[in-house]
Amino acid sequence: MEFYPAIDLRGGKVVQLRQGDYGRETVYGDDPVAVARWFAEAGATWVHVVDLDAARDGGAANLRAIEEMCIAVDCKVQTGGGIRSVDDAAERFAAGVARVVVGSAAVERPELVDELAAMSPGQVAVGLDARGRDVATHGWKVASGKDLTELVRRFDLPGVGALVVTDIGRDGMLAGPDVEGLRSVLANTTVPVIASGGVSSLADLESLAAIEVDGRRLAGAIAGTAVYEHRFTVEEGIEACSQPA
C-alpha cells in the first residue's frame, strides 16, 4: 500500500479543513512547494494535492502552485479539485501531474470519466467523497443523493487508475478511518482503492494495510492533518503502509 501525504490548497496556502467545512480551516503553511519537497525528500513516491478553491468554485485557482510542485519534486503528483471537463484535465496534465482526480463531474456526468479513461488510461482517478453512503459534490457542499456503492460499481472500468474514497465525517478529525466501509468498497470494485479521511496514527495505517477482500488490498492511504500535527513522520507513514499483514 502506498502512502500519499496530502497538500490541500486554498488561496495559495497549505490548509486542512475539518469535515470539509471551509469555515473550519487550519493553515499549515504558505509555501506549498516547500511542503511538497519535504514530502518527496522523506521518500514519498506520490503526493496528493487538492485545489479546494477549484473544488468549490470551479476553475483552477491554484494551478500555478501545482505546476511549481510538479517541477520541484521527482515523485508523482496526483491532483483533484475543479476538474470538470477534458480541457480541465489536459490543463493539469500539461502542468505535470501524473494523475487527475475527477470528483463532482464524475458524479454528475459519469460519461466524462469514460472519455478520460479511454484517452488517458490509468491517469484518471474518481474521487468519491461521502457522508455515510451519500456522495457529496462541489467541495463537499452539495449532497448528490447518489449511493457510494452504486457509484463504486459504475466506475469499475479498465481505464480508471484508482478510486479515491473519502469519509467526509472523519476528514481532518483524526478519528480513525472507516475500515468496514472501505472493506465494502474494495469488495465492490476491481479498481485500485485509495483511502482518505480519519488517519490519526501509524496503527490506523497498519489497519488499512491489513484490509483484504478476496486477496485484494487497498492501493493507498492519504493522510494530511496527522502529518502536519506531527502524529507521525512521512517516513514512518511509508513504513507503516508497507508492513506485511
C-alpha positions in Angstrom: 0.0 0.0 0.0 1.3 3.4 -1.0 1.4 6.3 1.4 0.1 9.6 0.0 0.9 12.7 2.1 -1.7 15.4 1.3 -1.5 19.0 0.4 -4.8 20.9 0.4 -4.5 24.3 -1.2 -6.7 27.3 -0.5 -5.7 30.8 -1.6 -2.2 29.5 -2.3 -1.7 28.3 1.3 -1.4 24.8 2.7 -4.5 24.1 4.8 -6.7 21.4 6.3 -10.4 21.6 6.7 -12.4 19.8 9.4 -15.1 17.6 7.9 -14.8 19.5 4.7 -16.1 22.8 6.3 -14.5 25.8 4.7 -15.2 27.8 7.8 -13.1 25.4 10.0 -9.8 25.8 8.4 -6.3 25.4 9.8 -3.4 27.0 7.9 -0.2 24.9 8.0 2.0 27.0 5.6 2.2 29.5 2.8 4.7 27.6 0.7 3.2 24.5 -0.9 6.3 23.9 -3.0 8.4 23.6 0.2 5.9 21.2 1.7 6.0 19.1 -1.5 9.8 19.0 -1.3 9.6 17.9 2.4 7.3 15.0 1.4 9.5 14.0 -1.6 12.7 14.2 0.4 11.1 12.0 3.1 10.7 9.3 0.4 7.1 9.7 -0.7 6.5 8.3 -4.2 3.2 10.2 -4.5 1.9 13.5 -3.3 -1.9 14.0 -3.2 -2.9 17.6 -3.9 -6.4 19.1 -3.7 -7.3 22.6 -5.1 -10.0 23.4 -2.6 -10.9 26.7 -4.3 -11.4 24.9 -7.6 -13.3 22.1 -5.9 -15.9 24.5 -4.6 -16.0 27.2 -7.3 -14.6 25.6 -10.5 -11.6 26.9 -12.4 -8.0 26.3 -11.5 -7.2 28.8 -8.8 -4.0 27.1 -7.6 -2.8 25.7 -10.9 0.4 27.7 -10.8 1.3 26.3 -7.4 0.6 22.7 -8.6 2.8 23.2 -11.6 5.6 24.5 -9.4 5.3 21.5 -7.2 5.5 19.2 -10.2 8.6 20.9 -11.3 10.2 20.8 -7.9 9.8 17.2 -7.0 10.7 13.9 -8.6 7.8 12.0 -7.1 4.4 11.7 -8.8 1.7 14.3 -8.1 -2.0 13.3 -8.0 -4.4 16.2 -8.0 -8.1 16.9 -7.8 -10.4 19.9 -7.4 -12.3 21.6 -10.2 -11.7 19.0 -13.0 -15.0 19.1 -14.8 -14.0 18.8 -18.5 -11.5 17.2 -20.8 -9.8 20.6 -21.1 -9.5 20.9 -17.3 -7.8 17.5 -17.1 -5.5 18.4 -20.0 -4.5 21.6 -18.2 -3.4 19.6 -15.2 -1.5 17.1 -17.3 0.2 20.0 -19.0 1.3 21.2 -15.6 3.0 17.9 -15.0 0.6 15.9 -12.8 0.7 12.1 -13.1 -3.0 11.5 -12.3 -6.1 13.7 -12.1 -8.9 13.0 -9.7 -12.4 13.7 -11.0 -15.0 14.2 -8.3 -18.1 16.4 -8.7 -18.1 15.9 -12.5 -17.8 12.1 -12.2 -20.9 12.1 -10.1 -22.9 14.5 -12.3 -21.6 13.4 -15.7 -20.0 9.9 -15.4 -19.5 9.8 -19.2 -16.6 12.3 -18.6 -14.8 9.6 -16.7 -15.5 7.2 -19.5 -13.9 9.6 -22.0 -10.9 10.5 -19.9 -10.2 6.8 -19.0 -10.2 6.0 -22.7 -8.0 9.0 -23.6 -5.5 8.6 -20.7 -5.9 5.1 -19.2 -4.5 4.8 -15.7 -4.1 8.5 -15.4 -7.6 9.3 -14.2 -9.0 8.6 -10.7 -12.5 9.0 -9.5 -13.0 10.9 -6.2 -15.9 9.7 -4.2 -16.5 11.8 -1.1 -19.2 10.5 1.1 -21.1 11.2 4.3 -22.1 7.7 5.2 -23.3 6.3 1.8 -24.3 9.7 0.4 -21.8 11.1 -2.0 -21.2 14.9 -1.9 -20.0 17.3 -4.6 -18.7 20.8 -5.1 -16.3 21.0 -2.3 -18.5 18.7 -0.2 -21.2 21.3 -0.1 -23.9 19.5 -2.1 -25.5 16.2 -1.2 -25.9 14.4 -4.5 -28.3 11.7 -3.3 -26.1 9.1 -5.1 -25.2 6.0 -3.3 -21.5 5.3 -2.7 -21.6 1.6 -3.5 -23.6 2.2 -6.7 -21.0 4.7 -7.9 -18.1 2.4 -7.0 -19.7 -0.3 -9.2 -20.4 2.3 -12.0 -16.7 3.2 -12.2 -15.3 -0.3 -12.2 -13.7 0.4 -15.6 -10.4 -0.8 -17.0 -9.1 2.7 -17.7 -9.7 4.1 -14.3 -6.5 4.3 -12.4 -8.0 4.5 -8.9 -10.9 5.3 -6.7 -10.1 7.9 -4.1 -12.7 7.3 -1.3 -13.0 10.0 1.4 -15.1 9.7 4.5 -16.1 13.4 5.0 -17.2 12.9 8.6 -13.7 11.7 9.5 -11.7 14.0 7.3 -9.4 16.3 9.3 -10.8 14.9 12.6 -8.1 12.4 13.5 -10.8 10.0 14.4 -9.6 6.9 12.6 -10.6 5.5 9.2 -13.8 3.6 8.4 -12.3 0.2 8.0 -15.5 -1.7 7.4 -16.8 0.9 4.9 -13.5 0.6 3.0 -13.8 -3.1 3.1 -17.2 -2.8 1.4 -15.8 -0.5 -1.3 -13.0 -3.0 -2.0 -15.5 -5.8 -2.3 -17.4 -3.9 -5.0 -14.7 -3.0 -7.4 -11.6 -4.3 -9.2 -10.2 -0.8 -9.5 -7.4 0.1 -7.0 -8.8 1.9 -4.0 -7.1 4.8 -2.1 -8.5 5.6 1.3 -8.8 9.1 2.6 -10.1 10.6 5.9 -9.5 10.0 9.5 -6.0 8.7 9.7 -4.6 9.7 13.0 -1.8 7.2 13.8 0.5 4.6 12.5 -1.9 2.0 13.9 -4.6 3.4 11.6 -2.3 3.0 8.6 -1.5 -0.5 9.6 -5.2 -1.4 10.0 -5.8 0.0 6.4 -2.8 -2.0 5.1 -4.3 -5.2 6.6 -7.7 -4.9 4.9 -8.1 -7.8 2.5 -11.0 -8.9 0.4 -10.7 -11.9 -1.9 -6.9 -11.5 -2.0 -7.0 -7.7 -2.8 -5.8 -4.9 -0.6 -6.0 -1.1 -0.6 -3.7 0.5 -3.1 -3.0 3.6 -0.9 -3.8 5.7 2.1 -3.9 9.5 2.2 -3.0 11.5 5.3 -2.7 15.2 5.9 -3.6 16.5 9.3 -1.8 13.7 11.1 1.4 14.6 9.4 1.1 18.3 10.0 0.2 17.7 13.6 3.3 15.5 14.0 1.4 12.4 14.9 3.9 10.5 12.7 6.5 11.4 10.1 6.2 10.8 6.4 9.0 8.2 6.7 7.1 6.4 9.4 3.9 6.5 7.3 5.6 5.0 4.4 7.0 2.2 6.6 3.6 1.5 8.2 1.9 1.2 4.8 4.5 -1.2 3.6 4.3 -3.6 6.5 3.2 -7.1 5.7 -0.1 -8.2 7.2 
